Amino acid sequence: MMSKFFLRGCAVLLLLCSAAANASTAANNSAAAQKKAPRVYRSHQLHEHSLTIATSDGSVTLTPLNSAAMEVHYQRDGLKQLPSFAIDKKTRSAEASLKDEKDQLVYRTSGLTAIIHKSPFHIDYRHNGRPLVGEELGFFARETMRGFRFKLGDDEKLLGGGERVLGMDRRGQRFPLYNKAHYGYTTESSQMYFSLPAVLSSNKYILLFDNSASGNMDLGASDKDVLQFDAVAGRTSYVIVAGDNYPQLIANYVDVTGRQPLPPRWAFGNFASRFGYHTEKEVRATVDKFAEEDFPLDAVVLDLYWFGPDIQGHMGNLAWDKKAFPEPQKMMADFKQRGINTILVTEPFVLTTSKRWDDAVAHNALAHNLAGDPKRFDFYFGNTGLIDVFSKDGRDWFWNIYHGLLEQGVAGWWGDLGEPEVHPADTVHAIGMADEVHNAYGHRWAQMLYQRQSAEQPARRPFIMMRAGFPGSQRYGMIPWTGDVSRAWGGLQPQVELSLQMGLLGFGYTHSDLGGFAGGDKFDRELYLRWLEYGVFQPVYRPHAQEEIAPEPVFHDRTTRDIARKFIKLRYRLLPYNYTLAFDNSQTGMPLMRPLFFENENDPALMDDKDAYLWGHDFLVAPVTAAGVDSVQVKLPGGVWFDYWNDDQYSGDSADVAVDLDTIPVLVRAGAFIPTVAGMANTREYSSKQLSLDYYAHPTAVTSSGKVYEDDGVTAGAFARGEYQMLHFNAARNADGIDFAFSQEGNGYRDAPAERSVTLKIHNWQQPPAAVAIGGQALPILSSEKDLADKQSGAWFDKRVHQLQIKFNWSKAPLKLRVKH
């Protein structure tokens, strides 16, 4: 007979099973109800500069940031929000109107319209009547994840996400948003040092997720018609930006996230850098070697041996190792007297074995563990803590070190390992956990450096090179590089893609360690030279590598030195062109390296091109990225192009450009003005008193223009102060020749030339001119180049190269020059 206890147990079990089943059914019904219950509109309130809408599960605020950009911030009770890192906090005024219709709200600025559907609630965006993008589910918050989902068009291409080696169009990719080192990468990488939670679409919009937390972007990989952003925490907002064309789109974007300030002019010179110089004697000998070998030099970069004799155990000292560097201030002063600037590496880690550990703990400078004590963990360099740049105490302590070094004569900062390279999830920062703020760490670090130095030395431009940051870090002068790339052909091949992707989203100074950084068992002259040749046409010229193979060209064989010297000197002669690109970037955000699709927006195939690029407006460059190449097939974006080395002409869809060891494909646009100056030991000697203008004449270039921007190269905000000169050049073809016009603007700057001797070189000129007149006065037609060199003014036709050279003096007054066939 069954026990009553057994029967009672069965009854209880049945009740429990029934309750569990009912609970499971309720949970499933609840989940189903949650899934099926759409977000709906409840009410709205129009403010002076924003619109807030109450919905069935929270609120959303739309804030116009300019006429073509809008922040959209979803909020829900109990969901923690972090501050915006991406948006530049400046006074904004963008008028918007609201129209309340039966089924939707229409919130409109002059350049962007948000159509807010009431039920189910979602927002679509239009620009000048043209559909841009729309929310699919829109905002979501599930368990520990939050994010957004947007609908994608069938043929839409998506660029962005920051540093990745995935190809230009990243549609169909899913990748992590977590800044992380990738040592020795080559031709594939889905996760690297500098991620950006933003995309640029072929539909001419930028979508930026202003969230610093660890997350992912899925660009149609899981669901081909959906763009999804998700993160473990962080701010639940995005920014939508529109534009009529790509340059305008970028200008509208950097107006929101901040424009990159103009760096000091010496940033465009040649750097001596390696991992690393061990002693003051070695650094001095290296600088002397550059001079002995007739190489221009503007900066020397000191890696971590400046504060310790070996790699491990010293990080955090951040004070000169006086055994290795007995007189650092005198060394830096001596270099400065020669026009050479000193840059120091610093890292945000303070080892427990370093001389500053106790001081950092005493000043509450370090991030904490869950018990409230300084967080300690092991990584390659030793047992360490991490400076909390999100806390005032941490920033104050860190800046005190920089302040002392600044007073000693340090000219620039190199912030390394700032992802941070190791960042345990249980690290507690002043505003949140590690995974909440990880991607904004380098951003806050750069902000501290830029703002503190600018406050102490407001007239001086900071130089801040860093490996990781966040959208908007460019407004703090951040100059990124592409990390520890392999010293191999596979390392060189993705460098154009990396720089182009970063430049489209505000980081126009992204560059590579020229020659490659990691590995390599023997010197490959061809690879090394191809990288240095490409470097002439990238934002920063900095050969840098592990010391087993010298990164500096001065320590290699004569052939290598001679070719490298030629290209480095070309870099200096092109300084008026390059510095003008930097000025334009500071005003509009236009990157120095530009994708070919900027030239022809109607050719979608150009958006995929990662092998060539525009250097500014007038150069087209295609680096040689494979061994043993004697010609390169270069995609052309339309128009007529001249070979920079020999004036060969190309047009059509592509060009087969012959190369040898000391040339790469460099083409110049028909109608371009390319300004150059004489060579110099470093940029301190820069002067345009002797200015050459190469003009590339062609019947298709009916009108064209160029310019040169100049200031003293050091003063912050020189343009806003009026302390500059802008030289303008214009050309117009007519039936009997070409008319040129020259003009200037600006109040001038210290040591600006009162008068310039200009040599105008007209390429593709087929015969001696009938006449040349300047200001209505005829110039003599001379018979030789020597005669031209001996005269202050005149013209000479070089029949060997079909080039007409015209020499004249130009003061500040506008000038007109006429050349007749």
C-alpha positions in Angstrom: 0.0 0.0 0.0 1.3 3.5 -0.9 2.4 5.7 1.9 0.3 8.8 2.6 3.6 10.7 2.6 4.3 9.4 -0.9 0.8 10.4 -2.1 1.2 13.8 -0.4 4.6 14.2 -2.1 3.1 13.4 -5.5 0.4 15.9 -4.9 3.0 18.6 -4.0 5.1 17.6 -7.0 2.1 17.9 -9.3 1.3 21.3 -7.8 4.9 22.4 -8.3 5.0 21.1 -11.9 1.7 22.8 -12.6 2.9 26.1 -11.1 6.2 25.8 -13.1 4.2 25.1 -16.2 1.9 28.1 -15.5 4.9 30.3 -14.7 6.6 29.2 -17.9 3.5 29.8 -19.9 3.1 33.2 -18.3 6.8 34.0 -19.0 6.4 32.9 -22.6 3.2 34.9 -22.9 4.9 37.9 -21.3 7.9 37.6 -23.6 5.6 37.1 -26.6 3.5 40.1 -25.4 6.7 42.1 -25.0 7.9 41.1 -28.5 4.5 41.9 -30.0 3.8 45.0 -28.1 5.1 47.9 -30.2 6.5 51.1 -28.9 3.8 53.8 -29.3 3.6 57.5 -29.0 2.0 59.0 -25.9 2.7 62.8 -26.1 5.3 65.3 -27.0 6.8 68.6 -25.8 8.5 71.1 -28.0 11.4 73.0 -26.4 13.4 75.9 -27.7 16.2 73.7 -29.0 14.8 70.1 -28.9 11.7 67.9 -29.1 10.9 65.3 -26.3 8.4 62.6 -27.0 6.9 60.3 -24.3 6.4 56.8 -25.5 5.0 53.6 -24.0 8.4 52.6 -22.7 10.3 55.8 -22.0 11.2 59.0 -23.8 13.2 60.1 -26.8 14.7 63.6 -27.3 15.6 64.9 -30.7 18.1 67.8 -30.6 19.3 69.5 -33.8 23.0 70.0 -33.7 23.3 71.9 -36.9 21.1 72.3 -40.0 21.9 68.8 -41.2 22.6 66.8 -38.0 20.5 65.6 -35.1 21.1 63.8 -31.8 18.4 61.2 -30.9 18.5 60.1 -27.3 16.3 57.3 -26.0 15.9 57.1 -22.2 14.2 54.6 -20.0 13.8 54.7 -16.2 16.5 52.7 -14.4 18.8 52.6 -17.5 22.1 54.3 -16.6 23.3 57.0 -19.0 26.8 58.2 -19.5 27.8 61.6 -20.8 28.3 62.2 -24.5 31.9 61.9 -25.6 31.4 62.4 -29.3 29.6 65.7 -29.4 31.6 68.9 -29.3 30.0 71.0 -26.5 29.7 74.3 -28.2 26.9 76.8 -28.5 24.6 75.6 -31.2 21.7 77.2 -33.0 19.7 75.2 -35.6 16.1 76.2 -36.1 13.6 73.5 -36.4 9.9 73.3 -37.0 7.3 70.8 -35.9 4.2 69.6 -37.7 1.8 67.4 -35.7 -0.2 65.1 -38.1 -2.7 62.4 -37.3 -0.2 59.5 -37.6 3.1 61.2 -37.4 5.2 64.1 -36.2 7.4 65.9 -38.8 10.4 67.6 -37.1 12.4 69.5 -39.7 15.5 71.6 -40.0 16.7 73.2 -43.3 18.8 70.1 -44.1 17.3 67.2 -42.2 13.7 65.9 -41.6 12.7 63.4 -39.0 9.4 61.7 -39.7 8.3 60.3 -36.4 5.6 57.5 -36.8 3.3 57.3 -33.8 2.3 53.6 -33.9 4.3 51.6 -34.1 6.8 54.2 -33.0 9.8 54.6 -35.3 11.7 57.4 -37.1 12.6 57.8 -40.7 15.0 60.5 -42.0 15.1 62.5 -45.2 17.4 65.1 -46.6 15.9 67.6 -49.1 13.1 65.1 -49.7 15.5 62.3 -50.3 15.1 59.2 -48.1 18.3 58.5 -46.0 17.7 55.8 -43.5 15.0 54.7 -41.0 14.7 52.8 -37.8 13.7 49.2 -38.0 13.0 48.2 -34.4 14.9 51.4 -33.4 16.0 51.4 -29.8 16.1 48.2 -27.8 17.2 47.2 -24.3 17.2 43.5 -23.5 18.7 42.0 -20.4 22.3 43.3 -20.4 22.3 44.6 -24.0 21.1 47.8 -25.5 21.3 49.3 -28.9 19.6 50.2 -32.1 18.4 48.6 -35.4 18.0 50.4 -38.7 16.8 49.4 -42.1 19.3 49.1 -45.0 18.7 49.7 -48.7 19.3 47.0 -51.2 22.3 48.5 -52.9 23.6 50.6 -49.9 27.3 50.5 -49.2 28.7 51.1 -45.7 32.1 52.4 -44.8 33.3 53.0 -41.2 33.8 51.2 -38.0 37.3 52.6 -37.6 40.6 50.7 -38.0 39.8 47.3 -39.6 41.2 45.4 -42.5 37.9 44.3 -44.1 37.8 46.1 -47.4 36.3 49.5 -48.0 32.6 48.4 -48.2 31.9 46.8 -44.8 28.3 45.8 -45.6 27.9 42.1 -44.6 30.4 42.3 -41.7 29.9 42.0 -38.0 32.7 43.2 -35.8 33.5 44.1 -32.2 33.6 47.6 -30.9 36.4 47.3 -28.3 39.7 49.0 -28.9 42.3 46.2 -28.8 45.8 45.8 -30.0 46.5 43.6 -33.0 50.3 43.0 -33.0 51.8 42.2 -36.3 48.6 42.4 -38.4 48.7 42.1 -42.2 45.8 41.8 -44.7 42.9 40.8 -42.4 41.7 42.2 -39.1 38.3 42.6 -37.7 39.4 44.1 -34.4 42.2 46.7 -34.0 43.4 49.6 -31.9 40.9 52.3 -32.8 37.3 51.3 -33.4 34.6 53.9 -34.3 30.9 53.2 -33.6 29.9 55.0 -36.8 29.3 54.4 -40.5 29.2 56.4 -43.6 26.7 55.3 -46.2 26.6 55.5 -50.0 23.1 57.2 -49.3 25.1 60.1 -48.0 24.5 60.0 -44.3 26.6 59.2 -41.3 25.2 57.3 -38.4 27.2 57.7 -35.1 26.4 55.8 -31.9 27.6 57.9 -29.0 28.3 55.0 -26.8 31.7 54.2 -25.3 30.9 50.7 -24.0 32.1 47.4 -25.3 29.8 46.3 -28.1 29.3 45.2 -31.7 28.2 46.5 -35.1 26.4 44.2 -37.4 26.2 45.7 -40.9 23.8 43.3 -42.5 25.7 40.2 -41.5 23.0 38.5 -39.4 20.1 40.1 -41.1 21.1 41.4 -44.6 18.7 44.3 -44.5 19.4 45.5 -41.0 22.2 47.6 -39.4 22.4 46.7 -35.7 24.5 48.4 -33.0 24.6 46.7 -29.5 26.6 47.4 -26.4 26.7 46.1 -22.8 26.0 49.5 -21.3 26.5 53.1 -22.1 24.6 56.1 -23.5 21.6 55.2 -25.6 21.8 57.8 -28.3 22.8 58.2 -31.9 23.6 61.1 -34.2 22.3 61.2 -37.8 24.1 63.5 -40.2 23.2 64.3 -43.8 24.8 66.1 -46.8 24.4 66.8 -50.5 27.8 65.3 -51.3 30.5 63.5 -49.3 32.7 66.6 -48.6 29.6 68.4 -47.2 28.6 65.3 -45.3 32.0 65.2 -43.6 31.9 69.0 -42.9 28.5 68.6 -41.2 29.8 65.6 -39.2 33.0 67.4 -37.9 30.9 70.5 -37.1 29.1 68.2 -34.6 32.1 66.1 -33.3 34.8 68.8 -33.6 37.3 70.0 -36.1 41.0 68.9 -35.9 43.1 72.0 -34.9 46.0 72.7 -37.2 49.2 71.0 -35.9 52.5 72.7 -35.6 54.2 72.9 -39.0 57.1 70.7 -37.8 54.6 67.8 -37.6 54.8 67.6 -41.4 58.6 67.1 -41.4 60.7 63.9 -41.1 60.8 62.0 -37.8 63.6 59.9 -36.3 61.9 57.1 -34.3 62.5 53.5 -33.2 61.7 51.1 -30.4 63.9 52.5 -29.0 66.9 54.8 -28.3 68.6 53.5 -25.2 70.8 56.4 -24.3 71.3 60.1 -24.8 74.5 59.3 -26.6 72.7 57.1 -29.1 70.0 59.8 -29.7 72.6 62.5 -30.3 74.5 60.2 -32.7 71.3 59.5 -34.6 70.5 63.1 -35.0 74.0 63.9 -36.1 73.8 61.0 -38.7 70.8 62.6 -40.3 72.7 65.9 -40.7 75.9 64.1 -42.0 73.8 62.2 -44.6 72.0 65.4 -45.7 68.5 64.2 -44.5 66.1 66.9 -43.3 64.9 66.2 -39.7 62.2 67.9 -37.6 61.6 65.5 -34.7 63.1 62.7 -32.7 60.8 60.3 -30.8 62.0 58.6 -27.6 60.3 55.3 -26.7 60.2 53.8 -23.2 63.9 53.6 -22.5 63.9 57.3 -21.6 62.5 56.3 -18.2 64.0 52.8 -17.7 67.0 50.7 -18.8 64.9 47.8 -20.1 61.4 46.9 -21.2 59.8 45.5 -18.1 59.5 46.8 -14.6 59.8 50.6 -15.1 56.5 51.8 -16.8 55.0 54.6 -14.7 58.4 56.1 -13.7 57.9 58.8 -16.3 61.1 60.5 -15.3 64.4 60.5 -17.0 66.7 57.6 -16.4 69.7 59.8 -15.6 72.2 57.0 -16.1 71.2 56.7 -19.7 70.2 60.3 -20.2 72.4 62.4 -17.9 71.5 65.8 -19.4 68.1 65.5 -21.0 67.2 69.2 -20.8 70.5 70.2 -22.5 70.0 67.5 -25.1 66.5 68.8 -25.9 67.7 72.4 -25.9 70.5 71.5 -28.3 68.1 69.8 -30.6 65.7 72.7 -30.4 68.5 75.1 -31.4 68.9 73.0 -34.5 65.2 73.1 -35.2 64.6 69.5 -34.0 61.7 68.7 -31.6 61.7 66.0 -28.9 58.6 63.8 -28.5 58.3 61.4 -25.5 56.3 58.2 -25.2 54.0 58.0 -22.2 51.7 55.2 -21.1 48.7 55.2 -18.6 50.0 52.2 -16.6 51.8 52.6 -13.3 53.7 49.5 -12.3 53.8 48.5 -8.7 57.6 48.3 -9.1 57.8 51.9 -10.5 59.1 54.9 -8.5 55.7 56.6 -8.7 53.4 53.7 -7.5 53.1 55.0 -3.9 52.6 58.5 -5.0 49.9 57.5 -7.4 48.1 55.6 -4.7 48.4 58.5 -2.2 46.9 60.9 -4.7 44.0 58.6 -5.6 45.1 58.6 -9.2 44.4 55.0 -10.0 41.3 53.2 -11.0 39.9 50.9 -8.3 38.8 47.3 -7.7 35.4 46.3 -6.4 36.6 46.7 -2.8 37.6 50.3 -3.4 41.3 49.8 -3.4 43.7 50.5 -6.3 43.1 47.9 -9.0 46.2 45.8 -9.6 46.7 43.3 -12.5 49.5 41.7 -14.5 50.3 42.3 -18.1 53.4 42.1 -20.3 55.3 45.0 -18.6 54.6 43.9 -15.0 52.1 44.1 -12.2 50.3 47.4 -12.7 47.6 49.9 -12.0 45.8 52.1 -14.5 45.5 55.9 -14.2 41.9 56.9 -14.0 41.6 59.6 -16.6 37.9 59.8 -15.8 38.6 61.2 -12.3 39.8 64.7 -11.5 42.4 63.2 -9.1 43.7 61.0 -11.8 43.9 63.8 -14.4 45.5 66.2 -11.9 48.2 63.7 -11.0 48.9 62.7 -14.6 49.1 66.3 -15.8 51.5 67.3 -13.0 54.0 64.9 -14.7 53.4 66.3 -18.1 53.7 69.8 -16.8 57.2 69.2 -15.5 58.3 67.6 -18.8 56.8 70.5 -20.7 58.8 72.9 -18.7 62.0 70.9 -19.4 61.5 71.4 -23.2 59.4 68.4 -24.5 57.7 69.4 -27.7 55.2 66.6 -28.3 53.5 63.7 -26.7 53.2 60.1 -27.8 50.4 58.3 -25.9 50.9 54.5 -26.2 48.8 51.5 -25.1 45.8 53.8 -24.7 43.1 51.3 -25.7 43.9 50.6 -22.8 45.9 47.5 -23.9 44.8 45.6 -20.8 41.6 46.7 -19.1 40.0 44.1 -16.7 36.2 44.2 -16.7 36.1 44.6 -12.9 38.1 47.9 -13.0 36.1 50.7 -11.4 36.5 54.2 -12.9 35.0 57.4 -11.6 32.1 57.3 -13.9 31.6 53.6 -14.5 33.0 50.2 -15.0 35.8 49.3 -17.5 33.4 47.9 -20.1 31.2 51.0 -19.9 34.0 53.5 -20.7 36.8 51.4 -22.4 36.5 52.9 -25.8 36.6 56.5 -24.5 39.8 56.0 -22.4 42.2 57.4 -25.0 39.7 60.2 -25.8 39.7 61.4 -22.2 43.5 61.1 -22.0 43.9 63.3 -25.2 41.3 65.7 -23.8 43.3 66.2 -20.6 46.5 66.7 -22.5 45.1 69.1 -25.0 43.0 71.2 -22.6 45.7 71.4 -19.9 48.5 72.3 -22.2 46.4 74.9 -24.1 45.4 76.5 -20.8 49.1 76.8 -19.8 50.4 77.8 -23.2 47.5 79.1 -25.2 49.5 80.4 -28.1 51.3 77.1 -28.7 49.8 74.2 -30.8 50.0 70.8 -29.0 51.2 67.7 -30.7 49.4 64.6 -29.4 49.9 61.2 -31.1 47.8 58.4 -29.8 46.8 54.8 -30.7 43.2 54.8 -29.6 40.3 57.2 -29.1 36.6 57.8 -29.8 34.6 59.8 -32.3 35.4 63.5 -31.6 38.9 62.8 -30.3 40.2 64.8 -33.3 39.0 68.0 -31.7 41.8 67.5 -29.1 44.4 67.3 -31.7 44.8 63.6 -31.7 47.0 62.1 -34.4 46.4 58.4 -34.6 48.7 55.8 -36.2 47.7 52.3 -37.3 49.5 50.3 -34.6 52.1 47.5 -34.6 51.9 46.5 -38.3 53.9 43.6 -39.6 57.1 44.6 -41.4 56.0 42.7 -44.5 54.3 43.3 -47.8 51.1 42.2 -46.2 51.5 44.9 -43.6 51.9 47.6 -46.3 48.9 46.5 -48.3 46.1 47.6 -46.0 47.5 51.0 -45.0 45.6 53.0 -47.6 42.3 51.4 -46.5 43.0 52.1 -42.8 43.8 55.8 -43.4 40.9 56.4 -45.7 38.4 54.8 -43.3 39.6 56.9 -40.4 39.8 60.1 -42.5 36.1 59.8 -43.5 35.1 60.1 -39.8 37.3 63.0 -38.7 40.8 61.5 -38.2 42.6 63.0 -41.2 46.1 62.4 -39.7 45.9 58.6 -39.4 49.3 57.2 -40.7 51.5 54.1 -40.4 54.8 53.2 -39.0 56.8 53.7 -42.3 58.7 50.6 -43.2 56.6 48.4 -40.9 57.0 47.8 -37.1 56.9 44.2 -36.1 59.1 41.3 -37.0 61.2 40.8 -40.1 64.4 38.7 -40.0 66.4 40.7 -42.6 66.3 44.0 -44.3 64.1 44.1 -47.4 65.2 47.2 -49.4 62.3 47.1 -51.9 59.6 46.9 -49.2 61.3 49.6 -47.1 61.6 52.0 -50.0 58.1 51.4 -51.2 56.7 52.2 -47.8 58.8 55.4 -47.5 57.9 56.5 -51.0 54.2 56.2 -50.1 54.9 58.1 -46.9 55.6 61.3 -48.8 51.9 61.4 -49.5 50.5 60.5 -46.1 49.8 62.8 -43.2 52.9 62.1 -40.9 56.3 61.0 -42.1 57.6 58.7 -39.3 59.6 55.6 -40.0 59.4 53.5 -36.8 60.1 49.9 -36.0 61.7 47.4 -33.7 65.4 48.1 -33.5 66.6 44.7 -34.9 66.4 46.4 -38.4 67.0 50.1 -38.3 63.9 52.1 -39.2 66.0 55.2 -40.0 67.1 55.5 -43.7 70.5 57.0 -42.7 71.6 53.6 -41.4 71.1 51.7 -44.6 73.1 51.2 -47.8 73.9 53.9 -50.3 71.2 53.0 -52.8 68.6 53.0 -50.1 69.8 56.3 -48.6 69.9 58.0 -52.0 66.3 57.0 -53.0 64.9 57.7 -49.5 66.7 61.1 -49.4 65.1 62.1 -52.7 61.7 61.3 -51.5 62.1 62.9 -48.1 63.4 66.1 -49.7 60.4 66.0 -52.0 58.2 65.9 -48.9 59.8 69.1 -47.7 59.5 70.9 -51.1 55.8 70.0 -51.1 55.3 71.6 -47.7 53.2 74.6 -49.1 50.8 72.1 -50.7 50.7 69.7 -47.6 50.3 72.5 -45.1 47.4 73.9 -47.1 45.7 70.5 -47.0 46.1 70.6 -43.2 44.6 74.1 -43.1 41.6 72.9 -45.1 41.1 70.0 -42.8 41.1 72.3 -39.8 38.3 74.3 -41.4 36.1 71.7 -43.1 37.2 68.3 -41.9 38.2 67.2 -45.4 40.8 64.5 -44.9 44.3 64.8 -46.4 44.0 61.3 -47.9 40.7 61.1 -49.8 39.0 58.2 -51.5 38.5 58.2 -55.3 34.7 58.1 -55.0 34.9 61.7 -53.9 35.8 62.5 -57.5 32.9 60.6 -59.1 29.9 59.9 -56.9 28.1 58.2 -59.7 30.5 55.3 -60.0 29.7 53.0 -57.1 32.7 50.8 -57.9 35.1 53.6 -56.8 33.8 53.2 -53.3 35.4 49.8 -53.1 38.8 51.0 -54.3 41.4 50.7 -51.5 44.6 50.7 -53.7 44.7 54.4 -54.7 43.6 57.7 -53.3 43.6 61.4 -53.7 46.3 63.3 -51.8 44.4 66.5 -51.4 42.5 67.8 -54.5 45.2 67.5 -57.1 47.4 64.3 -56.6 46.3 60.7 -57.3 48.6 58.2 -55.6 48.8 54.5 -55.9 51.4 52.9 -53.6 53.4 49.9 -54.8 52.5 47.1 -52.4 54.0 44.0 -54.0 57.6 42.9 -54.8 59.1 43.0 -58.3 56.5 45.3 -59.8 57.5 47.3 -63.0 54.0 48.7 -63.7 50.8 49.4 -61.7 47.2 49.4 -63.0 45.7 52.5 -61.5 41.9 53.1 -61.4 41.1 56.6 -62.7 38.0 58.5 -61.4 37.6 60.4 -64.7 39.3 63.4 -66.2 42.9 63.9 -67.5 45.9 63.2 -65.3 49.6 63.8 -65.8 52.4 61.6 -64.5 54.2 63.7 -61.9 57.6 62.3 -62.9 57.5 62.6 -66.7 54.3 64.4 -67.7 52.8 61.4 -69.5 49.1 61.9 -69.9 46.3 59.4 -68.8 42.5 59.4 -69.2 39.8 56.9 -69.3 38.9 54.3 -66.7 42.4 53.2 -65.8 46.1 53.8 -66.5 49.0 51.3 -66.7 51.8 53.3 -65.0 55.4 52.2 -65.4 57.5 52.3 -62.2 61.0 51.5 -61.1 62.6 51.3 -57.7 62.6 55.1 -57.2 59.1 55.9 -58.5 55.5 55.0 -57.5 52.4 56.1 -59.5 51.8 59.8 -58.6 49.5 61.6 -61.0 48.5 65.2 -61.1 45.1 66.6 -62.2 44.9 68.6 -65.4 44.6 72.3 -64.5 46.3 71.8 -61.1 48.7 74.3 -59.5 51.3 72.5 -57.4 53.3 74.9 -55.2 56.8 73.9 -54.1 59.7 75.7 -52.3 63.4 75.2 -52.0 64.8 72.4 -49.8 65.5 72.9 -46.1 67.2 71.3 -43.2 63.9 71.3 -41.3 60.6 73.2 -41.4 62.0 76.0 -39.2 63.7 77.2 -42.4 60.5 77.2 -44.4 60.0 80.2 -46.6 58.0 80.8 -49.8 60.1 83.8 -50.8 61.2 81.7 -53.7 58.0 80.0 -54.8 57.6 77.6 -57.7 54.2 76.9 -59.2 53.8 73.9 -61.6 50.6 74.4 -63.7 49.4 71.5 -65.7 47.7 73.0 -68.8 45.2 71.0 -70.8 42.3 71.9 -73.1 39.8 70.2 -70.7 40.9 72.5 -67.9 39.2 75.6 -69.1 39.3 77.2 -65.6 41.1 76.2 -62.5 42.4 77.5 -59.2 44.8 76.8 -56.4 46.0 78.3 -53.1 48.6 78.3 -50.5 47.9 78.9 -46.8 50.8 80.2 -44.6 51.2 81.3 -41.0 54.1 81.2 -38.6 53.7 77.4 -38.1 53.4 77.5 -34.3 50.7 80.0 -33.1 47.4 78.4 -32.1 44.4 79.9 -33.8 46.6 81.9 -36.2 43.9 82.0 -38.9 41.2 83.2 -36.5 43.6 85.9 -35.4 44.1 87.0 -39.0 47.8 86.2 -38.7 48.2 84.4 -42.0 48.6 84.8 -45.7 46.5 83.0 -48.3 47.9 83.1 -51.8 45.3 82.5 -54.6 46.1 81.4 -58.2 43.6 81.2 -61.0 43.8 80.2 -64.7 41.4 80.6 -67.5 42.0 79.4 -71.1 40.8 81.5 -74.0 41.2 81.4 -77.8 44.7 82.8 -77.9 46.3 81.6 -74.6 45.8 81.5 -70.9 45.1 84.3 -68.4 46.5 83.9 -64.9 45.4 85.9 -61.8 47.3 86.1 -58.5 45.9 87.6 -55.3 46.4 87.5 -51.5 44.4 87.8 -48.3 45.2 87.9 -44.6 47.1 90.3 -42.4 50.4 88.5 -42.7 52.5 86.7 -40.1 55.9 87.0 -38.4 58.6 86.8 -41.1 56.2 86.6 -44.0 57.8 87.5 -47.3 57.0 91.1 -48.4 57.7 90.0 -51.9 58.1 86.6 -53.6 60.0 85.6 -56.6 57.7 83.3 -58.5 58.6 80.8 -61.1 55.5 79.6 -63.0 56.1 76.4 -64.9 53.4 75.7 -67.5 53.4 72.0 -68.4 52.1 70.7 -71.7 53.0 73.9 -73.6 53.8 73.0 -77.1 55.6 75.9 -78.7 57.4 79.2 -77.8 54.8 81.8 -76.7 53.8 84.7 -79.0 53.9 87.0 -76.0 54.0 87.0 -72.2 52.8 90.1 -70.3 52.4 90.8 -66.6 50.3 93.7 -65.4 50.1 94.8 -69.1 53.9 94.9 -69.4 55.6 92.5 -71.8 58.2 90.2 -70.4 61.3 89.2 -72.4 61.4 85.8 -74.0 64.8 84.4 -73.1 66.9 81.9 -75.0 68.2 79.7 -72.1 67.5 78.4 -68.6 70.6 80.2 -67.4 69.4 83.5 -68.8 66.1 83.0 -66.8 68.1 82.2 -63.6 70.1 85.4 -64.0 67.1 87.6 -64.5 64.5 88.9 -62.0 61.8 88.3 -64.7 61.3 86.8 -68.1 60.1 83.7 -69.9 61.8 80.7 -71.4 60.4 77.8 -73.4 62.0 74.4 -72.7 61.3 72.5 -75.9 62.7 69.2 -74.6 59.9 68.8 -72.1 57.3 71.1 -73.6 57.3 73.5 -70.6 57.1 77.2 -70.5 58.8 78.9 -67.5 57.9 82.4 -66.4 59.7 84.2 -63.7 58.4 87.4 -62.0 58.2 89.2 -58.6 55.0 89.4 -56.7 54.2 91.6 -53.8 50.9 91.8 -52.0 49.0 93.6 -54.8 46.8 91.5 -57.1 48.6 90.5 -60.3 47.5 89.5 -63.8 49.6 87.5 -66.3 48.7 86.8 -69.9 50.3 84.1 -72.0 49.6 84.0 -75.8 50.1 81.0 -78.0 
